[in-house]
Amino acid sequence: MPQSASTPPVCRDCDGFATATITTGARASDGSRTTIRVNCPTCRGLGRTIASALVRLGR
């Protein structure tokens, strides 16, 4: 019987896409666009759920 690979549980709020880069529309002095990087607040940018024991401990 083939072994199944265990995958970590995916965050329910971001569906595994934990980081987004947003372009502000402004330009830097070198001509490149200014961007902001935003992480999912639930999983803190990991893309998977965090054990509740670790969240309570503040880790």
N, C-alpha and C positions, 0 to 999 in steps of 0.2 A: 504494500500500500504506500503510495507516495506521501511524503511528509509535506504538510502545509506550512508555509512561511507565516510567522506571526507578524502582523503589522501593528504599530502603535496606534491607539485610538486617535482619530482625526478630530481636531477642535470643531465643535458644532457651530461656532460663530463665524469662523473664517473659512471653513471647509478645506483647511490645509494651505491656503494662500495667506500666510500670516503677515507678510510685509508688502506694502504698496509704496510706490514712488509717485509723488504728485508733482507736476510741473506748475509753478506759480504764475508763469507768464512773464515774469520779470527777467531781465538779462543781467549777467555779471559783467564786470569791466572787460573781460576777455571775449565777450560775445556769446558765451554759453548760457543756456537756460538755468535758472535757479530751481532746484528741486528740494522737496521735503520727503524724508523717509518716515513712514508711519507703520507702527507694529500693532497687531491685534492686542487689545487690552486683556482679553480673557486668557490667551495662551502665552502672552508676552513675546510674540514673534517666533515661537517654536513651531507652530503648525500642528501641534498635537496637544492633547489634554494633559494637564499637570495633575499629579496625584494630590488629592485634597489634603493629605497630611503635610505635604511640603508647603502648600499654600498657607495653611494655618501657622506653620512655623516661620514663615517669612523667608523661605529659601528660594 
